[in-house]
Amino acid sequence: MAKQNLVIVESPAKARTLERMLGKGFKIKASMGHVRDLPKSRIGVDPNHDFAPKYVVSRDKSKTVKELKEAAMDAPSVYLATDPDREGEAIAWHLSEVIGDGNTNFKRVTFHEITRDAIEAAFKQPRGINMNLVNAQQARRVVDRLMGYKLSPLLWRKVRRGLSAGRVQSVAVKIVVDREREIQKFVPVEYWTLCAELLKKGTTTPSFRATLAGLANGRKLSVGDEQAAQEIKSELEKAAYSVLKAATKQAKRSPAPPFITSTLQQEAWRRFKFTAKRTMALAQQLYEGLPVGDDGQVGLITYMRTDSTHVSPQALAESREYIMQKYGVEYLPAKPRVFAGRVKRAQEAHEAIRPTGILREPHRLKQFLTTDLHRLYQLIWQRMVASQMAEAVFDNTTVDIEAKAAKTGYLLRTQSSVNVFPGFITLYSEQKDEEDENDKKTAALPKLEKGDALTLTPPVKAEQNFTQPPPRYTEATLIKTLEQNGIGRPSTYAPIMTTIQDREYVKKSGGTFVPTEVGFVVTDLLVEHFGGIINEEYTARMEDELDKVASNDAQWVDIVRGFYQPMEQDIAKAGEVVEKVRLEDEKTGEDCPDCGQPLVIKSGRFGKFIACSNYPDCKYHTNFRIKTGVPCPDCPEKGDMVGRFNKKGKLFYGCSAYPKHKFAVNGKPVKDPCPRCGKLLIDAGKGVRCTSCDYRGKQAKQDEA
């Protein structure tokens, strides 16, 4: 029997998909991610010897490494088929280092989609490991390790144990803290808007609303208090109205490009309130392959960690053919639409996130996918097809209106935007983080011309308003800001969102990020003493330096040395001058059962716990729990749902009768049961979802637990 070539991928799901495509000549094994990394218990980097990393195989990977070594010994060739990015290249290199000997024939293969054509093409053109990409990833890992291991102990000594500093995470927290301080300093300014309901004189056409825009002579008008508003309101109700100017212009709107990692995470948050972590977990499944009926196990989307909007000619042709057949020639542009790179340093050799087959319409796959997998696939499919459709066309009309009053003349304005050709919005239109002025335009206006007399339908409406502070960041807007500033990489956005919450630097309130007291304190300390590296410009510049390593325009050791030496000096100075920060413990609202003093929430080596504020005179303490008042569903012990923190500091809700009853959920329980199945509802941001069925609904008002 002929010996089989060995193919190594990261996951069992990816292995299963490849098995049916490669055939009997190949044996496929999964490395289960990284097989080797820097040690957890020590720094693992030697600054005195060119920052040489000391990699180790973790205990939980020793069995995997042994099995891969044995499989590699009998294989004519070992194909390293890890993901097509720097991290995937580094995993391939680590595999070659730990499982091979001098005679092992390693071949590197990369593909951006797991389809038969892509796999066959990749295996026909294997290459060697790209050490420039490996060194770029190695530099990132070493820099992050040095910063974490050098700065974190300072935070433990000066603030509290369990904190950490990170090259990118600390800047992300800084961005949130800076925005919160803008909000705190913001002073709202009162202003009034006045609107008149008008109709064309002598007609039965529908009325329309016009808003006060200034004086008729073109001067601006600011209405800052109720008295001024009421005076103008009185004049407008007695004024004579006529059209000064009416103009209609045609405007075209182009579709958004196909998704890259950051835009997929943003849109999935806007539409479904998926966290970045959730979005990437679902996208990983769609990429690695799922069973879809007669097609078997197949990859449904291209690689989901990318910053390029490039699309292959084959995918463009397939999309255009689909549009032609489904919608007709008027919905098809004269030539394929090509999008300019929107991200600094985008790797144009990569592709955008798109379906691997346009003919796999979302409705055809619905029976094979979970609800969330289907929603994300449909989003990716619609965005790709829409990106190649014709522009949407709008008639935008602006009408200026004069109101002749006894004392002066006023200018009112109304606008409308009417879609005269839907184009791509027939299928898909990108959602927005905030409403803009175009969204406030009215529906179609009656035909109006200069000089037309208008009739007022009283009363004129005067409404008090206040200027608003800048909004807090959501996951979508924070990722967008990181991307715009060149901070992080496609593979880092989701971990950043998770880390800054797990470390309790920020918390979510109504879906937006709010800095905690610890977040403020740590940010201020880092900015004051390490402002040279904890800032947006430096962090973006470091990404540029790593790209130079990847393109062989810089040496990774030089990049690390340039970062490390100034940081070492700053740490030495900070250790001497930074005073210990004393944070006030949060009270639980309950008294100590032993001495009657208030109980407080403390943080220790193993997470949060509740203790007496009279410590050390009273040493009472107990496990940390948040009462919800919600019964645990189907609990034989009649327990209640309580909030706890796991060893990583992540809040979850579980049964108070644990370990007798081990029911647990990640979201906060809601008192009202699911209206569909009667089971437990949990808070899902702006709404609720059932823990048993697929019900989702609006958040009912809940009493505080």
Secondary structure, DSSP 8 states (H G I E B T S, - for coil): ----EEEEES-HHHHHHHHHHH-TTEEEEE--S-S-B--SSS--EETTTTTEE--B--GGGHHHHHHHHHHHHT-S-EEE---SSHHHHHHHHHHHHHH--TT--EEE---SS-SHHHHHHHHHS-B---HHHHHHHHHHHHHHHHHHHHHHHHHHHHT-TT----TTHHHHHHHHHHHHHHHHH----EEEEEEEEEEETT-----EEEEEEEETTS------SHHHHHHHHHHHTT-EEEEEEEEEEEEEE-----B-HHHHHHHHHHHH---HHHHHHHHHHHHH-EE-GGG-EE--B--S--------HHHHHHHHHHHHHHH-GGGS-SS-------STT--TTS--B-BS-TTS-HHHHGGGS-HHHHHHHHHHHHHHHHHTS--EEEEEEEEEEEEE-SS-EEEEEEEEEEEEE-GGGGT-----SS--GGGG-BS------TT-EEEEEEEEEEEEEE--------HHHHHHHHHHTT-S-TTTHHHHHHHHHHTTSEEEETTEEEE-HHHHHHHHHHHHHHTTTSSHHHHHHHHHHHHHHHTTSS-HHHHHHHHHHHHHHHHHHHHHH--------EEEEEE-TTT--EEEEEEETTEEEEEETTTTT---EEE--EEEEEE-TT-TT--EEEEEE-TTS-EEEEETTTTTS--EESS-EESS--TTT---EEE-SSEEEESSSS-EEE-------
